[in-house]
């Protein structure tokens, strides 16, 4: 039977996350889909689950100050839940302790003692947190911080950590196939125009009617950087090589005014199903969906078929860690170079499909040089018929939007 206790559901979701390789979004989606929680409890579950994942190192640091030695996996998650409520929320201390202790069985006495001690020593613990290294205060892996310090400097690295640990604001792109940005601004309570892009609107609460009616698409302003460089025109033939779930595909369709053809590919059938739903909801009528793994050498397309190609490649997601909450914990030191090799293979697979004089845009949501400038340099050496034109970058600590990179080539 589904668990109707948001704290218990949170602990079970955290156990599932730590014991496997599933991403947090998939776990929490299935947990909420059980349907046993009311609206307030669902909100509490979301806040606690994602908040704990954002602050894992910090919460374990608190535990280490109160007790030496390891604890079993269940007790570890219960303690993280308790410390998160005490140190990072406005939940009354007695409620945080009592509700959390009730989740413990064999470790009830230990959990009760540590949580109550943390309340007694809260001021001293908070001072220790303030004096701790950046990696502890903001719960980021040391190797990531070392990279960002070297690339951007100490102050920018700190601001990036702060950004990643702040819940993301909600932006929507007005779907001009159905509505204008002005019309949405007039009908959305608390909706504000976004200085980063004229089609983007910041919302405090997303109107259900906007989503059902296909009037908008939820995405960060930085995601449109690649579409602007691509500059698709009505009547052209466009390849979106890594299209699902459709944020850039539907933006391209808008720019084309639903005229011409978009071929939207992805290697995941479930993700293509989501893409199809989004195309239908937003009224996109010029797109053909194709299941395609570009690392498979066979191709259903003829050479020099497309006027423009977008390769929004899979990446390490270091520019969107405030949205991909747990991605920081899934990364390893070697992943950046491994991903860069795959990204280069993708480009080599699709580049022959571009017409002479056509435009190819490579994009990522990574901050890392290997996956951005490094890929551009590698492609410059490996594909002699592509000429690099320009690149654009969005940096959270500089631009106030998600991290993104886009590079434009011409054949």
Legacy VTK file of the C-alpha trace (Angstrom):
# vtk DataFile Version 3.0
C-alpha trace
ASCII
DATASET POLYDATA
POINTS 411 float
0.000 0.000 0.000
1.408 3.483 -0.854
2.936 5.396 2.050
0.769 8.352 3.134
3.474 9.819 5.386
5.602 12.349 3.431
8.637 11.868 5.701
8.497 8.090 5.410
8.039 8.383 1.647
11.061 10.698 1.518
13.264 8.228 3.410
12.250 5.376 1.100
12.929 7.529 -1.976
16.367 8.470 -0.622
17.198 4.815 0.046
16.183 3.910 -3.484
18.280 6.748 -4.902
21.427 5.892 -2.934
21.242 2.150 -3.496
20.748 2.338 -7.278
21.626 4.403 -10.343
18.215 5.934 -10.923
17.884 9.666 -11.297
15.996 11.546 -8.629
13.303 12.860 -10.979
12.252 9.340 -11.972
12.136 8.187 -8.351
10.097 11.111 -7.091
7.729 10.901 -10.063
6.920 7.280 -9.223
6.625 8.099 -5.518
4.126 10.882 -6.175
2.248 8.787 -8.722
1.296 6.418 -5.920
-1.343 9.024 -5.184
-1.589 8.639 -1.423
-0.423 12.158 -0.480
-2.447 15.359 -0.336
-1.263 18.591 -1.939
0.528 19.942 1.157
2.232 16.626 1.858
3.332 16.351 -1.779
4.934 19.793 -1.537
6.652 18.832 1.719
7.965 15.603 0.184
9.377 17.452 -2.827
11.053 20.085 -0.664
12.641 17.531 1.676
13.750 15.058 -1.006
15.414 17.580 -3.286
16.678 19.684 -0.381
18.445 16.709 1.159
20.055 15.758 -2.171
21.299 19.343 -2.566
22.859 19.257 0.894
24.147 15.698 1.339
27.704 16.624 2.331
26.535 19.314 4.726
24.055 17.008 6.446
26.654 14.253 6.792
29.103 16.838 8.166
26.587 17.666 10.918
26.226 13.975 11.721
30.018 13.556 11.880
30.250 16.341 14.472
27.806 14.509 16.703
28.857 10.888 16.290
31.898 8.914 15.146
31.537 5.865 12.958
29.090 4.681 10.286
25.410 3.936 10.634
23.206 1.606 8.601
21.672 3.022 5.353
18.163 3.496 6.778
19.408 5.350 9.857
21.629 7.545 7.680
18.639 8.688 5.607
16.514 9.288 8.708
19.270 11.427 10.252
19.664 13.406 7.026
15.935 14.048 7.068
16.010 15.216 10.666
19.044 17.483 10.290
17.615 18.984 7.091
14.430 19.991 8.890
16.303 21.397 11.889
19.001 23.360 10.053
17.512 24.211 6.662
13.762 24.649 7.086
11.338 26.596 9.269
9.660 23.444 10.540
9.237 23.741 14.340
12.024 21.808 16.090
9.703 19.654 18.185
7.791 18.566 15.075
11.001 17.866 13.168
12.354 15.676 15.979
9.171 13.851 16.924
8.036 13.067 13.372
11.514 11.915 12.362
12.122 9.768 15.451
8.828 8.006 14.754
10.323 6.685 11.505
13.149 4.894 13.310
12.691 1.402 14.660
15.884 -0.336 15.758
17.781 2.976 15.827
15.072 5.004 17.572
17.167 5.813 20.656
20.190 6.845 18.580
18.169 9.078 16.233
16.367 10.707 19.143
19.625 11.391 21.001
21.452 12.871 17.993
18.587 15.095 16.862
18.009 16.485 20.361
21.734 17.030 20.827
21.852 18.922 17.518
19.176 21.260 18.873
21.159 21.900 22.051
24.371 22.517 20.086
22.776 24.221 17.084
24.616 27.522 17.475
28.001 25.800 17.734
27.213 23.539 14.772
26.147 26.487 12.608
29.424 28.215 13.413
31.331 25.097 12.372
29.378 25.038 9.110
30.239 28.680 8.365
33.932 27.901 8.922
33.910 24.722 6.825
35.253 24.441 3.245
33.075 25.349 0.270
32.619 21.687 -0.654
30.912 21.060 2.703
28.899 24.269 2.976
27.411 23.848 -0.505
27.692 20.055 -0.877
29.664 19.837 -4.117
32.312 17.233 -5.023
35.862 18.479 -4.487
36.943 17.677 -8.042
34.137 19.827 -9.498
35.067 22.772 -7.293
38.729 22.403 -8.257
37.783 22.592 -11.942
35.584 25.657 -11.486
38.165 27.470 -9.358
40.778 26.908 -12.051
38.448 27.939 -14.883
36.406 30.773 -13.351
38.149 31.823 -10.139
37.259 31.484 -6.445
34.448 34.045 -6.322
32.705 32.711 -9.424
32.995 29.148 -8.105
31.332 30.213 -4.853
28.525 31.997 -6.716
28.029 28.934 -8.899
27.664 26.730 -5.822
25.124 29.149 -4.355
23.218 29.130 -7.639
23.151 25.336 -7.800
21.740 25.106 -4.283
18.943 27.604 -4.937
15.613 26.153 -6.152
15.169 27.048 -9.809
12.718 29.734 -10.843
10.027 28.717 -13.320
10.235 30.192 -16.813
7.962 29.439 -19.737
8.361 30.137 -23.424
5.242 31.643 -24.962
4.073 29.388 -27.805
3.555 31.922 -30.578
1.849 29.276 -32.712
-1.120 29.836 -30.390
-0.615 32.991 -28.324
1.555 36.085 -27.866
3.723 36.761 -24.800
1.582 39.833 -24.091
-1.577 37.754 -23.927
0.002 35.387 -21.405
1.280 38.264 -19.290
-2.212 39.720 -19.129
-3.802 36.445 -18.022
-1.152 35.047 -15.651
-1.320 36.190 -12.042
2.138 37.296 -10.968
3.641 36.574 -14.411
6.598 38.798 -15.320
8.477 39.447 -18.564
11.991 38.010 -18.684
14.836 40.359 -19.579
16.882 37.447 -20.936
14.533 36.735 -23.869
11.361 38.372 -25.250
9.499 35.057 -25.541
10.228 34.016 -21.951
7.969 34.701 -18.970
8.731 34.117 -15.292
5.837 32.667 -13.324
5.323 32.089 -9.630
2.504 29.642 -10.214
2.047 28.074 -13.633
-1.592 28.288 -14.761
-2.930 24.822 -15.512
-4.836 26.194 -18.517
-1.574 27.351 -20.122
-0.169 23.834 -20.042
-3.334 22.011 -21.091
-3.937 24.477 -23.907
-0.366 24.239 -25.177
0.165 27.966 -24.699
3.674 27.586 -23.317
6.628 25.300 -22.727
8.550 25.244 -19.446
12.269 25.876 -20.037
15.107 28.141 -19.001
15.978 31.157 -21.211
19.467 29.697 -21.807
17.969 26.801 -23.792
17.065 29.196 -26.622
20.693 30.154 -27.229
21.173 27.273 -29.679
17.908 27.962 -31.507
18.910 31.583 -32.065
22.270 30.526 -33.551
20.520 27.947 -35.744
18.114 30.650 -37.033
15.781 28.261 -38.913
13.640 29.797 -41.661
10.099 28.936 -42.785
10.117 26.353 -45.567
13.516 24.834 -44.712
14.313 21.219 -43.839
15.780 20.941 -40.333
17.307 18.023 -38.443
17.060 18.088 -34.642
19.403 15.186 -33.964
18.837 14.785 -30.190
15.339 16.196 -29.909
13.445 14.676 -26.973
11.605 15.858 -24.972
11.120 18.741 -27.409
11.995 22.084 -25.851
14.235 23.129 -28.724
12.204 21.265 -31.369
9.056 23.218 -30.571
11.014 26.474 -30.389
12.401 25.762 -33.871
8.856 25.088 -35.129
7.814 28.509 -33.818
10.646 30.216 -35.655
9.616 28.348 -38.819
5.970 29.361 -38.315
5.067 25.675 -38.700
6.251 25.735 -42.334
8.884 23.452 -43.828
9.906 20.203 -42.124
11.668 19.247 -38.915
13.011 15.721 -38.514
13.253 15.094 -34.771
15.414 12.157 -33.705
16.279 10.509 -30.407
17.643 7.118 -29.337
15.018 6.615 -26.590
11.501 5.470 -27.464
10.015 6.643 -24.127
11.569 10.084 -24.609
10.177 10.237 -28.140
6.739 9.481 -26.703
7.106 12.569 -24.507
8.233 14.536 -27.547
5.133 13.470 -29.466
2.905 14.574 -26.580
4.592 17.989 -26.494
4.322 18.448 -30.259
0.601 17.665 -30.143
-0.010 19.883 -27.126
1.768 22.879 -28.653
0.206 22.457 -32.090
3.442 21.706 -33.945
2.450 20.274 -37.346
5.686 20.232 -39.357
7.695 17.619 -37.450
8.478 13.992 -38.248
9.690 11.774 -35.382
12.426 9.183 -35.992
13.962 6.717 -33.513
17.683 6.952 -34.192
20.920 6.166 -32.349
23.624 8.211 -34.083
26.375 5.975 -32.722
24.886 3.240 -34.925
26.587 3.720 -38.308
23.472 2.972 -40.368
21.321 5.981 -41.314
17.923 6.380 -43.012
18.925 9.775 -44.450
20.686 10.786 -47.645
23.804 12.936 -47.575
23.310 16.694 -47.891
19.602 16.495 -47.023
19.169 19.230 -44.421
19.413 23.022 -44.587
20.230 23.230 -40.894
21.110 20.714 -38.200
20.958 21.051 -34.422
22.993 18.660 -32.281
21.918 19.350 -28.701
24.197 16.661 -27.372
23.907 14.622 -24.169
26.366 16.059 -21.652
27.408 16.099 -17.993
24.780 18.771 -17.180
27.113 20.893 -15.057
25.354 24.051 -16.264
21.980 22.890 -14.947
22.828 21.351 -11.580
20.177 23.397 -9.803
17.600 21.567 -11.956
19.353 18.179 -12.267
19.644 17.989 -8.504
21.555 14.748 -8.179
23.770 14.981 -11.268
26.684 16.291 -9.174
26.753 13.004 -7.261
26.669 10.855 -10.424
29.743 12.459 -12.026
33.295 11.155 -12.007
36.613 12.735 -12.959
36.835 10.859 -16.274
33.271 11.624 -17.411
34.093 14.924 -19.126
36.555 13.462 -21.600
34.392 10.367 -22.123
31.387 12.543 -22.905
33.433 14.777 -25.231
34.407 11.757 -27.324
30.749 10.724 -27.674
29.749 14.278 -28.575
32.385 14.358 -31.312
31.144 11.028 -32.686
27.606 12.453 -32.842
28.809 15.424 -34.850
30.810 13.244 -37.227
27.717 11.079 -37.806
25.338 13.931 -38.681
27.648 16.416 -40.421
27.522 14.646 -43.844
23.730 15.169 -43.850
24.159 18.949 -44.046
23.735 20.690 -47.396
26.548 22.827 -48.782
26.149 26.297 -47.341
24.008 24.862 -44.531
24.296 25.644 -40.827
25.108 23.166 -38.059
24.802 24.154 -34.399
26.337 22.097 -31.610
25.066 22.798 -28.098
25.355 21.509 -24.554
24.247 22.452 -21.052
27.747 21.841 -19.702
30.191 24.391 -18.295
33.218 22.231 -19.032
35.812 23.106 -21.655
36.199 19.497 -22.824
32.539 19.359 -23.851
32.366 22.852 -25.346
35.433 24.592 -26.784
37.301 21.288 -26.777
34.679 19.632 -29.001
34.741 22.634 -31.360
38.526 22.328 -31.680
38.324 18.572 -32.219
35.681 18.902 -34.929
37.740 21.603 -36.629
40.499 19.024 -37.058
38.312 16.010 -37.868
35.673 17.458 -40.250
37.385 19.609 -42.834
34.198 20.718 -44.612
32.781 22.422 -41.505
33.861 26.002 -40.850
33.477 27.365 -37.323
31.650 30.721 -37.285
30.953 31.715 -33.677
29.991 30.453 -30.234
27.860 31.779 -27.402
27.932 30.909 -23.719
25.567 31.455 -20.807
27.048 31.325 -17.286
24.790 31.270 -14.218
27.013 33.493 -12.058
27.316 36.053 -14.870
24.005 35.921 -16.736
21.489 34.793 -14.115
20.290 31.858 -16.257
21.258 28.219 -16.606
24.632 27.347 -18.080
24.671 26.685 -21.830
27.041 26.588 -24.792
26.301 26.770 -28.524
28.665 26.786 -31.504
27.752 27.546 -35.112
29.386 25.916 -38.159
28.772 26.372 -41.883
29.409 23.751 -44.545
LINES 1 412
411 0 1 2 3 4 5 6 7 8 9 10 11 12 13 14 15 16 17 18 19 20 21 22 23 24 25 26 27 28 29 30 31 32 33 34 35 36 37 38 39 40 41 42 43 44 45 46 47 48 49 50 51 52 53 54 55 56 57 58 59 60 61 62 63 64 65 66 67 68 69 70 71 72 73 74 75 76 77 78 79 80 81 82 83 84 85 86 87 88 89 90 91 92 93 94 95 96 97 98 99 100 101 102 103 104 105 106 107 108 109 110 111 112 113 114 115 116 117 118 119 120 121 122 123 124 125 126 127 128 129 130 131 132 133 134 135 136 137 138 139 140 141 142 143 144 145 146 147 148 149 150 151 152 153 154 155 156 157 158 159 160 161 162 163 164 165 166 167 168 169 170 171 172 173 174 175 176 177 178 179 180 181 182 183 184 185 186 187 188 189 190 191 192 193 194 195 196 197 198 199 200 201 202 203 204 205 206 207 208 209 210 211 212 213 214 215 216 217 218 219 220 221 222 223 224 225 226 227 228 229 230 231 232 233 234 235 236 237 238 239 240 241 242 243 244 245 246 247 248 249 250 251 252 253 254 255 256 257 258 259 260 261 262 263 264 265 266 267 268 269 270 271 272 273 274 275 276 277 278 279 280 281 282 283 284 285 286 287 288 289 290 291 292 293 294 295 296 297 298 299 300 301 302 303 304 305 306 307 308 309 310 311 312 313 314 315 316 317 318 319 320 321 322 323 324 325 326 327 328 329 330 331 332 333 334 335 336 337 338 339 340 341 342 343 344 345 346 347 348 349 350 351 352 353 354 355 356 357 358 359 360 361 362 363 364 365 366 367 368 369 370 371 372 373 374 375 376 377 378 379 380 381 382 383 384 385 386 387 388 389 390 391 392 393 394 395 396 397 398 399 400 401 402 403 404 405 406 407 408 409 410
